[in-house]
Amino acid sequence: MSSDNGGAGELLGDRHPDEIAALVGKAAKIGIDFFTGQARDDLVLRYAPERELLERFAEPLPQTPIGDDALLDSLAEVSRWSVAQHDQRYLAFPDVGNSVAGIAAGIVATFLNQNLIAYDRSAPAGSVVEAQLLLWLRELVGFSFFPLNEYAGLRHLGAMWTSGGNMSNHVAMTVALAATWPDVRRRGLRGLPERPAVVLARGVEHFSYLGAAQVLGLGSAGLVWSAANSDYTSDVSAIAALLENPPEGTRPFMVVGVAGNCRTTGIDRLAEIADLCAKHGVWFHVDACHGGSLLFSDQLRGELAGIERADSVSLDPHKGLFITYPSSYLLVRDPEHLAQFSRYPDKLDDPSCLDLGLITPFYGSRGFESLRLWALIKHLGRAGIARLVEQREETFREMRDLIESTGYFQMIGAAGFYRCAFVYCPPEARRLVEALRERPELVPRVRAVVSRYTQRFVQTLYVSGRVVFDLFTMQDLGNALGLGTEAKIEMLGMCIGHPTMDAGAKEDIVKHIAAVGDDLVDPMVNELRALGVDEAQEAWTASVHGPAGW
Ligand SMILES: *Cc1c(COP(=O)(O)O)cnc(C)c1O
């Protein structure tokens, strides 16, 4: 059946190369119009509530072909309702995915359609390219590596691609478990004499560890929580105490060090945690999903000192390295621990075996996702990437100062390298918060007001499509608000993904912050005042009437 567009075929092979080029060009144009902002009225996004998009895209199962033009229209429609994470006014996550090399390689990889499960019949060049990339990443972290042409078998590779940091952390936990109890792969968790436990700091944790503990059968009780410091890093002495004295019946087998937490990008004292893990013979996992990009910079990589002593490291190039999704890697310092998952142990030392699927737990067939990061590193080299990462850090510092200077916010916690947290709390409100917090019984309600207005601020801006901040709940570990460190509060996150910020974008951001910020001052102040007044009235009412039986 031919389409109604000049008889072009359904499959690429049915078409003349010029027709393919024309179609790909039109598809690329849709992407480019989205990129430049033309497709989204120059907004970060054209916001629509869920209900509206459900209606817009609801249709019965298509029964007949629609032709290329209608197809392209449908794709353009999807782009019109998408959010531009690479836009300078998008300040929620660093996932810009705008590397030129990455985009070009992504297009090529789509056409190549290699299956990285194996070398023969699936991915000859792909396997070799990915192997080279894995070795480069090992070198960056400070793990052992070798020139690719001295490749001596899968046993020595010690790294794998995954679809995201969540999965990288799942694999890390899987590998650590088997490294600690080699028999677990045969006998399962039931065969273990004690409950395996993962130690991590509450307050800076990523949810992936809870997910992994549940999926892998450790259970949520298999997570042993230590504390976080007021700067949102893991408290090393709390980890030490847990390792010295673990809960009865449990054996900690893995400690998570965080190289850039997902809220403030605070970085743990990795070398100190490495010392502890070495002392207790416990697997040290470093979650560098955010911090990994710093490894390219001689100026910044010192912040991750000690990462080279980790037993495993998670990296997320689709976060801080300008690569589109999905791009994550798990590196294992002693490659042997990953190699033991091979279905064919006899192939591990075969220098002519490059079937990467043998050492990629959880994965069978998978695409050539690595081509994008490989291309970026080739295109810019370490120095080129370092420059972007350093520029981004500078831009972040400027933007944090700019945000603070608007006067609408109270900053929460220390700023990391590209992300910080704060709440909406203009000076008039802050004075009231300071007065009201003197009355402990009011503190929960004051917190609720701060949370509500922070949320309102972020959502109003988001729905306008003009500036996008992140919104999440977090403990105020440094007690910046004086409302306690235990309860979670709604917070704004600002994350800089783009290495530079045009003057126009800055102006735009400040202008829209002010527009929304000004509107919320009075209602917030009134609500806070009402808290105090209500309380006084309640007290007065109580004294007049008294409780029943008084
Ligand atoms: C984002 C993140 C992850 C999970 O990564 P995904 O790529 O979203 O799956 C894990 N750990 C940390 C610290 C993260 O910031």
The ligand as an ORCA input file, in Angstrom:
! r2SCAN-3c Opt
* xyz 0 1
  C      19.104     11.573     39.014
  C      19.791     10.776     40.003
  C      19.706      9.389     39.963
  C      18.803      8.658     39.003
  O      19.124      8.894     37.708
  P      18.111      8.750     36.477
  O      19.028      9.022     35.373
  O      17.035      9.755     36.687
  O      17.589      7.359     36.490
  C      20.414      8.695     40.911
  N      21.158      9.321     41.830
  C      21.248     10.659     41.896
  C      22.073     11.306     42.958
  C      20.574     11.428     40.976
  O      20.655     12.761     41.047
*
